Amino acid sequence: MMSSLPLLFKKEGLIEKHQIEGVDPSDRYFNRMILVNRTPSGYAAKVMYEALNVEGHPHPTITAAVQELIDMMQRFGFSKMRTRANFKGTKYLAEKETWMDYQDLA
């Protein structure tokens, strides 16, 4: 359950949700939520896709945490991925954030 405290004061736990879209290893379009948590040592992102759970390590920035998750998913065969923040705390951003596109592995 999210705290009503401002994110600045929230020490640990879920602080953002990012939407991720792309193509899975079997060439199907997918759309999921990335959960970004504040940890004692930074930010960590995780996503669940069918039976696959991908969870990154703590990073100093949210951007770095999401990038690590993208890198991990690409190694599993995901492609054409893009992300955008949809929630900051409990505040819905109404799909106003711009998409971040990620280049596929060569």
PECORLIN-V199770 format. One record per residue. RES is the residue in one letter. OMEGA is omega in whole degrees, 0 to 359 (999 if undefined). Layout:
BEGIN
res=RES omega=OMEGA
res=RES omega=OMEGA
END
This chain:
BEGIN
res=M omega=183
res=M omega=175
res=S omega=177
res=S omega=176
res=L omega=175
res=P omega=183
res=L omega=180
res=L omega=183
res=F omega=181
res=K omega=186
res=K omega=182
res=E omega=176
res=G omega=183
res=L omega=179
res=I omega=178
res=E omega=171
res=K omega=178
res=H omega=175
res=Q omega=175
res=I omega=176
res=E omega=176
res=G omega=181
res=V omega=182
res=D omega=183
res=P omega=178
res=S omega=174
res=D omega=176
res=R omega=175
res=Y omega=175
res=F omega=181
res=N omega=181
res=R omega=175
res=M omega=171
res=I omega=177
res=L omega=179
res=V omega=181
res=N omega=170
res=R omega=180
res=T omega=178
res=P omega=183
res=S omega=177
res=G omega=183
res=Y omega=178
res=A omega=181
res=A omega=176
res=K omega=179
res=V omega=176
res=M omega=175
res=Y omega=186
res=E omega=181
res=A omega=183
res=L omega=174
res=N omega=180
res=V omega=181
res=E omega=182
res=G omega=178
res=H omega=177
res=P omega=179
res=H omega=181
res=P omega=180
res=T omega=176
res=I omega=180
res=T omega=180
res=A omega=179
res=A omega=179
res=V omega=180
res=Q omega=178
res=E omega=179
res=L omega=178
res=I omega=180
res=D omega=180
res=M omega=180
res=M omega=177
res=Q omega=178
res=R omega=175
res=F omega=178
res=G omega=176
res=F omega=181
res=S omega=177
res=K omega=185
res=M omega=174
res=R omega=181
res=T omega=170
res=R omega=177
res=A omega=177
res=N omega=179
res=F omega=168
res=K omega=189
res=G omega=178
res=T omega=183
res=K omega=176
res=Y omega=184
res=L omega=174
res=A omega=177
res=E omega=180
res=K omega=181
res=E omega=179
res=T omega=179
res=W omega=172
res=M omega=179
res=D omega=181
res=Y omega=180
res=Q omega=178
res=D omega=175
res=L omega=182
res=A omega=999
END
